[in-house]
Amino acid sequence: MSQDQQRDQNLENNDLPWREDAWDGPDAWGASEFEIQPPDYRPDSRIVFIALAVVMSVVLTVGISGMWYLRQINPPDIVGNPKSLATNFTVNPNDSLILVAKRLELDGFIVNADVFRWYVQRKGGIDLQPGYYALVKREHIGNIMKKLNKDPSATFTKVTFPEGFTALKIAARIEEKTTRISAQSFLEAMNNPLVISEYLPAETTTLSASPFRLEGLLFPDTYQISGDESAGSVLDRMLRLMERVGKQEGLADSKQKVGRTPYEVLIVASIIEREAKLEVDRGKIARVIYNRLDRGMLLQVDATLFYNAADGASFADVKAIDTPYNSYMNKGLPPTPISNPGRASIRAALNPSPNPELSDKICTGIKKASNCAYLYYVLSDDKGGHTFAATQQDHEKNVEIARAAGLLP
């Protein structure tokens, strides 16, 4: 058969009708053959790693936070400070939870004041009562909270002793405010030769030096006196506080500063405390005292005359009595302080004002600067201020002015 004949034959065959096989057509196929299959996704290894890292970070953060919190509420022992050792903690009248928490942290009882406050608020709060509490440092804060919620181990009375109070007035104030410690018991404690201060000279340790040998060595302040405290205990606290304030003000260096012993400086400070009413006068009064001592002059300070004088005694009466405290009759300092000075007077006694410049008006008529010095003072106004002078003549004029103003008898 030729090629043309073969082609024609094929064309004829293609015109024949389609004959479907049994396995042809959609009915013979399963429905799944036409469904779109989802792609086969596999997780990216980087995403898995990041997710695991985030989870682990959260777990670690929660764990570390939990451990930190546990260490705040139940801190570990401090080396050398076992938890079994109880220490007094004071809650003052009108103390708030914020103030108590801060002091607990500052004093080493707790680690974190904010955590303590949060814990207390979560546990129902504390009904703070003023008094002394025996607490253990770094104990579980739940135990500290429990103890602070109980009645204090000892109640106390707040007693304030103003600057310039004498030992007699301090004793009377204790008896008045506590009703349990008598003035007599306090004075007897003062006269106990075993009670001393580092500022008390050896020669005044005997009772013969003064009926109140610890006068001037008791720091005037507000004290919290517990219900079971003795007169001796209160006295010791006042002595130790004066020693601490003296160290802070540099009393140990008094020889280098003003050429006087610490005890002599306290005597000067006690006079300043009784004489000065205004802060601006303290340093000048100190300078007057040192100038007169250096020149061998009588101090002639009224306050020394009235030390432990009878109530209602007049200036003329006390001036006429020859006692070691009469600075109009006896040169030098009185044998003991005449009051218990505060910090400002101690500071002034250690840092007296410089003498005036020759150009100062109080130096009028004085030719040499070395001769112009604060030597006199007199009350000059109803606020307690003083006028100072360098000469007797000017001082007498100032006295007349004060007397005319009704400031002097």
VEXTORMI-210976 format. One record per residue (C-alpha): residue number from 1; residue in one letter; x, y, z. Coordinates in steps of 0.5 Angstrom, whole numbers, plus 2048, in hexadecimal, padded with zeros to 3 digits. Layout:
BEGIN
{pos->NUM	code->a	xx->X	yy->Y	zz->Z} .
...
This chain:
BEGIN
{pos->1	code->m	xx->800	yy->800	zz->800} .
{pos->2	code->s	xx->803	yy->807	zz->7FE} .
{pos->3	code->q	xx->804	yy->80C	zz->803} .
{pos->4	code->d	xx->7FE	yy->810	zz->800} .
{pos->5	code->q	xx->7F9	yy->80A	zz->801} .
{pos->6	code->q	xx->7FC	yy->809	zz->808} .
{pos->7	code->r	xx->7FA	yy->810	zz->80A} .
{pos->8	code->d	xx->7F3	yy->810	zz->807} .
{pos->9	code->q	xx->7F2	yy->809	zz->80B} .
{pos->10	code->n	xx->7F4	yy->80D	zz->812} .
{pos->11	code->l	xx->7EF	yy->812	zz->810} .
{pos->12	code->e	xx->7EA	yy->80E	zz->80F} .
{pos->13	code->n	xx->7EB	yy->80A	zz->816} .
{pos->14	code->n	xx->7EB	yy->811	zz->81A} .
{pos->15	code->d	xx->7E4	yy->812	zz->817} .
{pos->16	code->l	xx->7E1	yy->80C	zz->81B} .
{pos->17	code->p	xx->7DD	yy->80D	zz->821} .
{pos->18	code->w	xx->7E1	yy->80D	zz->828} .
{pos->19	code->r	xx->7E0	yy->807	zz->82C} .
{pos->20	code->e	xx->7E1	yy->808	zz->833} .
{pos->21	code->d	xx->7E4	yy->803	zz->838} .
{pos->22	code->a	xx->7E2	yy->801	zz->83E} .
{pos->23	code->w	xx->7E7	yy->804	zz->842} .
{pos->24	code->d	xx->7E6	yy->80A	zz->83F} .
{pos->25	code->g	xx->7E2	yy->810	zz->841} .
{pos->26	code->p	xx->7E1	yy->814	zz->848} .
{pos->27	code->d	xx->7DD	yy->80E	zz->84B} .
{pos->28	code->a	xx->7E2	yy->809	zz->84B} .
{pos->29	code->w	xx->7E7	yy->80E	zz->84F} .
{pos->30	code->g	xx->7E6	yy->80F	zz->856} .
{pos->31	code->a	xx->7E4	yy->816	zz->858} .
{pos->32	code->s	xx->7EB	yy->817	zz->85C} .
{pos->33	code->e	xx->7EE	yy->817	zz->855} .
{pos->34	code->f	xx->7EB	yy->81E	zz->854} .
{pos->35	code->e	xx->7EC	yy->821	zz->85B} .
{pos->36	code->i	xx->7F2	yy->826	zz->85C} .
{pos->37	code->q	xx->7F7	yy->823	zz->861} .
{pos->38	code->p	xx->7FA	yy->828	zz->866} .
{pos->39	code->p	xx->801	yy->829	zz->866} .
{pos->40	code->d	xx->805	yy->825	zz->86A} .
{pos->41	code->y	xx->808	yy->82B	zz->86F} .
{pos->42	code->r	xx->80E	yy->829	zz->874} .
{pos->43	code->p	xx->80F	yy->82E	zz->87A} .
{pos->44	code->d	xx->815	yy->833	zz->879} .
{pos->45	code->s	xx->81B	yy->831	zz->87E} .
{pos->46	code->r	xx->81C	yy->838	zz->87F} .
{pos->47	code->i	xx->815	yy->83A	zz->881} .
{pos->48	code->v	xx->815	yy->833	zz->886} .
{pos->49	code->f	xx->81C	yy->836	zz->889} .
{pos->50	code->i	xx->819	yy->83D	zz->88A} .
{pos->51	code->a	xx->813	yy->83A	zz->88D} .
{pos->52	code->l	xx->817	yy->836	zz->892} .
{pos->53	code->a	xx->81B	yy->83B	zz->894} .
{pos->54	code->v	xx->816	yy->840	zz->896} .
{pos->55	code->v	xx->812	yy->83A	zz->89A} .
{pos->56	code->m	xx->819	yy->839	zz->89E} .
{pos->57	code->s	xx->81A	yy->840	zz->89F} .
{pos->58	code->v	xx->813	yy->841	zz->8A2} .
{pos->59	code->v	xx->814	yy->83B	zz->8A6} .
{pos->60	code->l	xx->81B	yy->83E	zz->8A9} .
{pos->61	code->t	xx->818	yy->844	zz->8AA} .
{pos->62	code->v	xx->813	yy->842	zz->8AE} .
{pos->63	code->g	xx->817	yy->83D	zz->8B2} .
{pos->64	code->i	xx->81C	yy->843	zz->8B3} .
{pos->65	code->s	xx->817	yy->847	zz->8B5} .
{pos->66	code->g	xx->814	yy->842	zz->8BA} .
{pos->67	code->m	xx->81B	yy->841	zz->8BD} .
{pos->68	code->w	xx->81C	yy->848	zz->8BE} .
{pos->69	code->y	xx->815	yy->849	zz->8C1} .
{pos->70	code->l	xx->817	yy->843	zz->8C6} .
{pos->71	code->r	xx->81D	yy->847	zz->8C8} .
{pos->72	code->q	xx->81A	yy->84D	zz->8C9} .
{pos->73	code->i	xx->815	yy->84A	zz->8CE} .
{pos->74	code->n	xx->819	yy->845	zz->8D1} .
{pos->75	code->p	xx->820	yy->847	zz->8D0} .
{pos->76	code->p	xx->826	yy->843	zz->8D2} .
{pos->77	code->d	xx->82A	yy->844	zz->8D8} .
{pos->78	code->i	xx->830	yy->849	zz->8D9} .
{pos->79	code->v	xx->836	yy->846	zz->8DB} .
{pos->80	code->g	xx->838	yy->848	zz->8E2} .
{pos->81	code->n	xx->830	yy->84A	zz->8E3} .
{pos->82	code->p	xx->82C	yy->844	zz->8E5} .
{pos->83	code->k	xx->825	yy->845	zz->8E4} .
{pos->84	code->s	xx->823	yy->842	zz->8EB} .
{pos->85	code->l	xx->826	yy->849	zz->8EE} .
{pos->86	code->a	xx->820	yy->84E	zz->8EF} .
{pos->87	code->t	xx->821	yy->855	zz->8EF} .
{pos->88	code->n	xx->81D	yy->85B	zz->8F1} .
{pos->89	code->f	xx->819	yy->85F	zz->8EC} .
{pos->90	code->t	xx->815	yy->865	zz->8ED} .
{pos->91	code->v	xx->80E	yy->867	zz->8EA} .
{pos->92	code->n	xx->80D	yy->86E	zz->8EC} .
{pos->93	code->p	xx->806	yy->872	zz->8ED} .
{pos->94	code->n	xx->803	yy->873	zz->8E6} .
{pos->95	code->d	xx->808	yy->86F	zz->8E2} .
{pos->96	code->s	xx->805	yy->86D	zz->8DB} .
{pos->97	code->l	xx->806	yy->866	zz->8D8} .
{pos->98	code->i	xx->80B	yy->86A	zz->8D3} .
{pos->99	code->l	xx->80F	yy->86D	zz->8D9} .
{pos->100	code->v	xx->810	yy->866	zz->8DC} .
{pos->101	code->a	xx->812	yy->862	zz->8D6} .
{pos->102	code->k	xx->817	yy->867	zz->8D4} .
{pos->103	code->r	xx->81A	yy->867	zz->8DB} .
{pos->104	code->l	xx->819	yy->85F	zz->8DB} .
{pos->105	code->e	xx->81E	yy->85F	zz->8D5} .
{pos->106	code->l	xx->822	yy->864	zz->8D8} .
{pos->107	code->d	xx->824	yy->861	zz->8DE} .
{pos->108	code->g	xx->825	yy->85A	zz->8DB} .
{pos->109	code->f	xx->81E	yy->856	zz->8DD} .
{pos->110	code->i	xx->81C	yy->855	zz->8D6} .
{pos->111	code->v	xx->81F	yy->856	zz->8CF} .
{pos->112	code->n	xx->81A	yy->85A	zz->8CB} .
{pos->113	code->a	xx->815	yy->85F	zz->8CE} .
{pos->114	code->d	xx->811	yy->85F	zz->8C7} .
{pos->115	code->v	xx->810	yy->857	zz->8C8} .
{pos->116	code->f	xx->80E	yy->857	zz->8CF} .
{pos->117	code->r	xx->809	yy->85C	zz->8CE} .
{pos->118	code->w	xx->806	yy->858	zz->8C8} .
{pos->119	code->y	xx->806	yy->852	zz->8CC} .
{pos->120	code->v	xx->803	yy->855	zz->8D2} .
{pos->121	code->q	xx->7FD	yy->858	zz->8CE} .
{pos->122	code->r	xx->7FC	yy->851	zz->8CB} .
{pos->123	code->k	xx->7FC	yy->84E	zz->8D1} .
{pos->124	code->g	xx->7F7	yy->853	zz->8D4} .
{pos->125	code->g	xx->7FB	yy->859	zz->8D7} .
{pos->126	code->i	xx->7FE	yy->85B	zz->8DE} .
{pos->127	code->d	xx->7FB	yy->85E	zz->8E4} .
{pos->128	code->l	xx->801	yy->862	zz->8E6} .
{pos->129	code->q	xx->801	yy->864	zz->8ED} .
{pos->130	code->p	xx->807	yy->868	zz->8F0} .
{pos->131	code->g	xx->80C	yy->864	zz->8F5} .
{pos->132	code->y	xx->812	yy->860	zz->8F4} .
{pos->133	code->y	xx->812	yy->859	zz->8F1} .
{pos->134	code->a	xx->817	yy->854	zz->8F1} .
{pos->135	code->l	xx->818	yy->852	zz->8EA} .
{pos->136	code->v	xx->81D	yy->84D	zz->8E7} .
{pos->137	code->k	xx->821	yy->850	zz->8E1} .
{pos->138	code->r	xx->820	yy->84D	zz->8DA} .
{pos->139	code->e	xx->81B	yy->848	zz->8DD} .
{pos->140	code->h	xx->815	yy->846	zz->8D8} .
{pos->141	code->i	xx->811	yy->84D	zz->8D7} .
{pos->142	code->g	xx->80B	yy->849	zz->8D9} .
{pos->143	code->n	xx->80D	yy->848	zz->8E0} .
{pos->144	code->i	xx->80F	yy->84F	zz->8E0} .
{pos->145	code->m	xx->808	yy->851	zz->8DE} .
{pos->146	code->k	xx->805	yy->84D	zz->8E3} .
{pos->147	code->k	xx->80A	yy->850	zz->8E9} .
{pos->148	code->l	xx->808	yy->857	zz->8E7} .
{pos->149	code->n	xx->801	yy->855	zz->8E7} .
{pos->150	code->k	xx->801	yy->853	zz->8EE} .
{pos->151	code->d	xx->801	yy->858	zz->8F4} .
{pos->152	code->p	xx->808	yy->85B	zz->8F5} .
{pos->153	code->s	xx->80D	yy->857	zz->8FA} .
{pos->154	code->a	xx->80E	yy->85E	zz->8FE} .
{pos->155	code->t	xx->80A	yy->864	zz->8FD} .
{pos->156	code->f	xx->80D	yy->86B	zz->8FE} .
{pos->157	code->t	xx->80C	yy->872	zz->8FF} .
{pos->158	code->k	xx->80F	yy->878	zz->8FB} .
{pos->159	code->v	xx->813	yy->87D	zz->8FF} .
{pos->160	code->t	xx->816	yy->883	zz->8FD} .
{pos->161	code->f	xx->81C	yy->887	zz->900} .
{pos->162	code->p	xx->81D	yy->88E	zz->8FD} .
{pos->163	code->e	xx->824	yy->891	zz->8FC} .
{pos->164	code->g	xx->826	yy->894	zz->903} .
{pos->165	code->f	xx->822	yy->890	zz->908} .
{pos->166	code->t	xx->826	yy->88F	zz->90E} .
{pos->167	code->a	xx->827	yy->888	zz->911} .
{pos->168	code->l	xx->822	yy->88A	zz->916} .
{pos->169	code->k	xx->81D	yy->88C	zz->911} .
{pos->170	code->i	xx->81E	yy->885	zz->90D} .
{pos->171	code->a	xx->81D	yy->881	zz->913} .
{pos->172	code->a	xx->816	yy->885	zz->914} .
{pos->173	code->r	xx->814	yy->884	zz->90D} .
{pos->174	code->i	xx->815	yy->87C	zz->90D} .
{pos->175	code->e	xx->811	yy->87C	zz->914} .
{pos->176	code->e	xx->80C	yy->880	zz->911} .
{pos->177	code->k	xx->80B	yy->87C	zz->90A} .
{pos->178	code->t	xx->80C	yy->875	zz->90C} .
{pos->179	code->t	xx->809	yy->875	zz->913} .
{pos->180	code->r	xx->80E	yy->86F	zz->915} .
{pos->181	code->i	xx->815	yy->872	zz->915} .
{pos->182	code->s	xx->815	yy->877	zz->91A} .
{pos->183	code->a	xx->81A	yy->87D	zz->91A} .
{pos->184	code->q	xx->81D	yy->87A	zz->920} .
{pos->185	code->s	xx->81F	yy->874	zz->91D} .
{pos->186	code->f	xx->822	yy->877	zz->917} .
{pos->187	code->l	xx->826	yy->87C	zz->91B} .
{pos->188	code->e	xx->829	yy->876	zz->91F} .
{pos->189	code->a	xx->82B	yy->873	zz->919} .
{pos->190	code->m	xx->82F	yy->879	zz->917} .
{pos->191	code->n	xx->832	yy->879	zz->91D} .
{pos->192	code->n	xx->835	yy->872	zz->91C} .
{pos->193	code->p	xx->83C	yy->872	zz->91C} .
{pos->194	code->l	xx->83C	yy->86C	zz->917} .
{pos->195	code->v	xx->838	yy->870	zz->912} .
{pos->196	code->i	xx->83D	yy->874	zz->90E} .
{pos->197	code->s	xx->83E	yy->878	zz->907} .
{pos->198	code->e	xx->844	yy->878	zz->903} .
{pos->199	code->y	xx->844	yy->880	zz->903} .
{pos->200	code->l	xx->844	yy->880	zz->90B} .
{pos->201	code->p	xx->84B	yy->881	zz->90E} .
{pos->202	code->a	xx->84E	yy->87D	zz->913} .
{pos->203	code->e	xx->84E	yy->882	zz->918} .
{pos->204	code->t	xx->846	yy->883	zz->918} .
{pos->205	code->t	xx->844	yy->87C	zz->918} .
{pos->206	code->t	xx->843	yy->87C	zz->920} .
{pos->207	code->l	xx->83D	yy->87F	zz->923} .
{pos->208	code->s	xx->841	yy->885	zz->926} .
{pos->209	code->a	xx->841	yy->888	zz->91F} .
{pos->210	code->s	xx->83A	yy->88A	zz->91F} .
{pos->211	code->p	xx->833	yy->887	zz->921} .
{pos->212	code->f	xx->832	yy->886	zz->91A} .
{pos->213	code->r	xx->839	yy->884	zz->917} .
{pos->214	code->l	xx->836	yy->881	zz->910} .
{pos->215	code->e	xx->832	yy->888	zz->90F} .
{pos->216	code->g	xx->834	yy->88A	zz->908} .
{pos->217	code->l	xx->835	yy->883	zz->906} .
{pos->218	code->l	xx->82E	yy->881	zz->904} .
{pos->219	code->f	xx->82C	yy->882	zz->8FD} .
{pos->220	code->p	xx->825	yy->886	zz->8FD} .
{pos->221	code->d	xx->820	yy->883	zz->8F8} .
{pos->222	code->t	xx->81A	yy->87F	zz->8F7} .
{pos->223	code->y	xx->81B	yy->878	zz->8FA} .
{pos->224	code->q	xx->816	yy->872	zz->8FA} .
{pos->225	code->i	xx->816	yy->86F	zz->901} .
{pos->226	code->s	xx->813	yy->868	zz->902} .
{pos->227	code->g	xx->80F	yy->866	zz->907} .
{pos->228	code->d	xx->814	yy->861	zz->90A} .
{pos->229	code->e	xx->81A	yy->866	zz->90A} .
{pos->230	code->s	xx->81E	yy->868	zz->910} .
{pos->231	code->a	xx->820	yy->86F	zz->911} .
{pos->232	code->g	xx->827	yy->86D	zz->910} .
{pos->233	code->s	xx->826	yy->86A	zz->909} .
{pos->234	code->v	xx->823	yy->871	zz->907} .
{pos->235	code->l	xx->829	yy->874	zz->90A} .
{pos->236	code->d	xx->82E	yy->870	zz->906} .
{pos->237	code->r	xx->82A	yy->871	zz->900} .
{pos->238	code->m	xx->82B	yy->879	zz->901} .
{pos->239	code->l	xx->832	yy->878	zz->902} .
{pos->240	code->r	xx->833	yy->874	zz->8FC} .
{pos->241	code->l	xx->830	yy->878	zz->8F8} .
{pos->242	code->m	xx->834	yy->87E	zz->8FA} .
{pos->243	code->e	xx->83A	yy->87B	zz->8F9} .
{pos->244	code->r	xx->838	yy->879	zz->8F2} .
{pos->245	code->v	xx->836	yy->880	zz->8F0} .
{pos->246	code->g	xx->83C	yy->882	zz->8F3} .
{pos->247	code->k	xx->840	yy->87E	zz->8EE} .
{pos->248	code->q	xx->83C	yy->880	zz->8E9} .
{pos->249	code->e	xx->83D	yy->888	zz->8EA} .
{pos->250	code->g	xx->845	yy->886	zz->8EB} .
{pos->251	code->l	xx->845	yy->887	zz->8F3} .
{pos->252	code->a	xx->84B	yy->883	zz->8F3} .
{pos->253	code->d	xx->84F	yy->888	zz->8F0} .
{pos->254	code->s	xx->84D	yy->88E	zz->8F4} .
{pos->255	code->k	xx->854	yy->88F	zz->8F6} .
{pos->256	code->q	xx->856	yy->891	zz->8EF} .
{pos->257	code->k	xx->850	yy->895	zz->8EE} .
{pos->258	code->v	xx->84F	yy->899	zz->8F4} .
{pos->259	code->g	xx->855	yy->897	zz->8F9} .
{pos->260	code->r	xx->850	yy->894	zz->8FE} .
{pos->261	code->t	xx->84E	yy->88D	zz->900} .
{pos->262	code->p	xx->848	yy->88A	zz->8FE} .
{pos->263	code->y	xx->845	yy->88B	zz->905} .
{pos->264	code->e	xx->847	yy->892	zz->905} .
{pos->265	code->v	xx->844	yy->893	zz->8FE} .
{pos->266	code->l	xx->83D	yy->890	zz->900} .
{pos->267	code->i	xx->83D	yy->895	zz->906} .
{pos->268	code->v	xx->83E	yy->89A	zz->901} .
{pos->269	code->a	xx->838	yy->897	zz->8FD} .
{pos->270	code->s	xx->834	yy->896	zz->903} .
{pos->271	code->i	xx->835	yy->89E	zz->904} .
{pos->272	code->i	xx->833	yy->8A0	zz->8FD} .
{pos->273	code->e	xx->82D	yy->89B	zz->8FD} .
{pos->274	code->r	xx->82A	yy->89F	zz->903} .
{pos->275	code->e	xx->82C	yy->8A6	zz->901} .
{pos->276	code->a	xx->82B	yy->8A6	zz->8F9} .
{pos->277	code->k	xx->824	yy->8A6	zz->8F6} .
{pos->278	code->l	xx->825	yy->8A7	zz->8EF} .
{pos->279	code->e	xx->82A	yy->8A3	zz->8EB} .
{pos->280	code->v	xx->82E	yy->8A9	zz->8E8} .
{pos->281	code->d	xx->830	yy->8AB	zz->8EF} .
{pos->282	code->r	xx->833	yy->8A4	zz->8F1} .
{pos->283	code->g	xx->83A	yy->8A5	zz->8EE} .
{pos->284	code->k	xx->83B	yy->8AC	zz->8F1} .
{pos->285	code->i	xx->839	yy->8AA	zz->8F8} .
{pos->286	code->a	xx->83E	yy->8A4	zz->8F7} .
{pos->287	code->r	xx->843	yy->8A9	zz->8F5} .
{pos->288	code->v	xx->842	yy->8AE	zz->8FB} .
{pos->289	code->i	xx->843	yy->8A8	zz->900} .
{pos->290	code->y	xx->849	yy->8A6	zz->8FD} .
{pos->291	code->n	xx->84C	yy->8AD	zz->8FC} .
{pos->292	code->r	xx->84A	yy->8AF	zz->903} .
{pos->293	code->l	xx->84E	yy->8A8	zz->906} .
{pos->294	code->d	xx->854	yy->8AA	zz->902} .
{pos->295	code->r	xx->854	yy->8B1	zz->905} .
{pos->296	code->g	xx->853	yy->8AE	zz->90C} .
{pos->297	code->m	xx->84D	yy->8B2	zz->90C} .
{pos->298	code->l	xx->847	yy->8B0	zz->910} .
{pos->299	code->l	xx->841	yy->8AD	zz->90C} .
{pos->300	code->q	xx->83C	yy->8B0	zz->90F} .
{pos->301	code->v	xx->836	yy->8AC	zz->90C} .
{pos->302	code->d	xx->830	yy->8AC	zz->90F} .
{pos->303	code->a	xx->82E	yy->8A5	zz->90E} .
{pos->304	code->t	xx->833	yy->8A2	zz->912} .
{pos->305	code->l	xx->830	yy->8A6	zz->918} .
{pos->306	code->f	xx->829	yy->8A3	zz->917} .
{pos->307	code->y	xx->82C	yy->89C	zz->916} .
{pos->308	code->n	xx->827	yy->898	zz->91B} .
{pos->309	code->a	xx->825	yy->89E	zz->91F} .
{pos->310	code->a	xx->81F	yy->89E	zz->923} .
{pos->311	code->d	xx->819	yy->8A0	zz->91F} .
{pos->312	code->g	xx->817	yy->8A7	zz->91F} .
{pos->313	code->a	xx->81E	yy->8A9	zz->921} .
{pos->314	code->s	xx->820	yy->8B0	zz->91F} .
{pos->315	code->f	xx->826	yy->8B2	zz->91B} .
{pos->316	code->a	xx->829	yy->8B6	zz->921} .
{pos->317	code->d	xx->828	yy->8B0	zz->925} .
{pos->318	code->v	xx->82C	yy->8AB	zz->921} .
{pos->319	code->k	xx->831	yy->8B0	zz->920} .
{pos->320	code->a	xx->833	yy->8B1	zz->927} .
{pos->321	code->i	xx->834	yy->8AA	zz->928} .
{pos->322	code->d	xx->83B	yy->8A7	zz->928} .
{pos->323	code->t	xx->83A	yy->8A1	zz->924} .
{pos->324	code->p	xx->83F	yy->89D	zz->91F} .
{pos->325	code->y	xx->83A	yy->89F	zz->91A} .
{pos->326	code->n	xx->83A	yy->8A7	zz->91C} .
{pos->327	code->s	xx->83E	yy->8A9	zz->916} .
{pos->328	code->y	xx->83D	yy->8B0	zz->918} .
{pos->329	code->m	xx->842	yy->8AE	zz->91E} .
{pos->330	code->n	xx->846	yy->8A8	zz->91B} .
{pos->331	code->k	xx->84A	yy->8A8	zz->915} .
{pos->332	code->g	xx->84A	yy->8A3	zz->910} .
{pos->333	code->l	xx->845	yy->89E	zz->90E} .
{pos->334	code->p	xx->840	yy->89B	zz->913} .
{pos->335	code->p	xx->842	yy->894	zz->916} .
{pos->336	code->t	xx->83D	yy->891	zz->912} .
{pos->337	code->p	xx->838	yy->892	zz->90C} .
{pos->338	code->i	xx->832	yy->896	zz->90E} .
{pos->339	code->s	xx->82D	yy->892	zz->909} .
{pos->340	code->n	xx->82D	yy->88D	zz->904} .
{pos->341	code->p	xx->82F	yy->890	zz->8FE} .
{pos->342	code->g	xx->82C	yy->88E	zz->8F7} .
{pos->343	code->r	xx->830	yy->88D	zz->8F0} .
{pos->344	code->a	xx->830	yy->894	zz->8EE} .
{pos->345	code->s	xx->833	yy->897	zz->8F5} .
{pos->346	code->i	xx->838	yy->892	zz->8F4} .
{pos->347	code->r	xx->83A	yy->894	zz->8ED} .
{pos->348	code->a	xx->83A	yy->89B	zz->8EF} .
{pos->349	code->a	xx->83F	yy->899	zz->8F5} .
{pos->350	code->l	xx->843	yy->896	zz->8F0} .
{pos->351	code->n	xx->843	yy->89B	zz->8EB} .
{pos->352	code->p	xx->842	yy->8A2	zz->8EE} .
{pos->353	code->s	xx->841	yy->8A8	zz->8E9} .
{pos->354	code->p	xx->847	yy->8AC	zz->8E7} .
{pos->355	code->n	xx->849	yy->8B2	zz->8EB} .
{pos->356	code->p	xx->846	yy->8B9	zz->8E7} .
{pos->357	code->e	xx->84A	yy->8BC	zz->8E2} .
{pos->358	code->l	xx->84D	yy->8C3	zz->8E4} .
{pos->359	code->s	xx->849	yy->8C6	zz->8DF} .
{pos->360	code->d	xx->843	yy->8C3	zz->8E3} .
{pos->361	code->k	xx->83F	yy->8C9	zz->8E6} .
{pos->362	code->i	xx->840	yy->8C6	zz->8ED} .
{pos->363	code->c	xx->847	yy->8C7	zz->8EC} .
{pos->364	code->t	xx->846	yy->8CE	zz->8EC} .
{pos->365	code->g	xx->84C	yy->8D2	zz->8F0} .
{pos->366	code->i	xx->850	yy->8CB	zz->8F0} .
{pos->367	code->k	xx->857	yy->8CC	zz->8EC} .
{pos->368	code->k	xx->859	yy->8C5	zz->8EC} .
{pos->369	code->a	xx->855	yy->8BF	zz->8E9} .
{pos->370	code->s	xx->858	yy->8BB	zz->8EE} .
{pos->371	code->n	xx->855	yy->8BF	zz->8F3} .
{pos->372	code->c	xx->84E	yy->8BF	zz->8F0} .
{pos->373	code->a	xx->84A	yy->8B8	zz->8F3} .
{pos->374	code->y	xx->844	yy->8B6	zz->8F5} .
{pos->375	code->l	xx->844	yy->8B7	zz->8FD} .
{pos->376	code->y	xx->83D	yy->8B9	zz->8FF} .
{pos->377	code->y	xx->836	yy->8B8	zz->8FD} .
{pos->378	code->v	xx->82F	yy->8BA	zz->8FF} .
{pos->379	code->l	xx->828	yy->8B8	zz->8FE} .
{pos->380	code->s	xx->825	yy->8BD	zz->8F8} .
{pos->381	code->d	xx->81E	yy->8BB	zz->8F6} .
{pos->382	code->d	xx->818	yy->8B7	zz->8F8} .
{pos->383	code->k	xx->81A	yy->8B1	zz->8F4} .
{pos->384	code->g	xx->820	yy->8B0	zz->8F8} .
{pos->385	code->g	xx->825	yy->8B3	zz->8F3} .
{pos->386	code->h	xx->82B	yy->8B6	zz->8F6} .
{pos->387	code->t	xx->830	yy->8BC	zz->8F5} .
{pos->388	code->f	xx->837	yy->8BB	zz->8F5} .
{pos->389	code->a	xx->83D	yy->8C0	zz->8F7} .
{pos->390	code->a	xx->844	yy->8C0	zz->8F7} .
{pos->391	code->t	xx->845	yy->8C5	zz->8FC} .
{pos->392	code->q	xx->842	yy->8C6	zz->903} .
{pos->393	code->q	xx->840	yy->8CD	zz->901} .
{pos->394	code->d	xx->83C	yy->8CB	zz->8FC} .
{pos->395	code->h	xx->839	yy->8C5	zz->900} .
{pos->396	code->e	xx->837	yy->8CA	zz->905} .
{pos->397	code->k	xx->833	yy->8CE	zz->900} .
{pos->398	code->n	xx->830	yy->8C7	zz->8FD} .
{pos->399	code->v	xx->82E	yy->8C6	zz->904} .
{pos->400	code->e	xx->82A	yy->8CC	zz->905} .
{pos->401	code->i	xx->826	yy->8CC	zz->8FE} .
{pos->402	code->a	xx->824	yy->8C5	zz->900} .
{pos->403	code->r	xx->822	yy->8C7	zz->907} .
{pos->404	code->a	xx->81E	yy->8CD	zz->904} .
{pos->405	code->a	xx->81A	yy->8C8	zz->900} .
{pos->406	code->g	xx->818	yy->8C4	zz->906} .
{pos->407	code->l	xx->81D	yy->8BE	zz->904} .
{pos->408	code->l	xx->821	yy->8BE	zz->90A} .
{pos->409	code->p	xx->81F	yy->8BF	zz->912} .
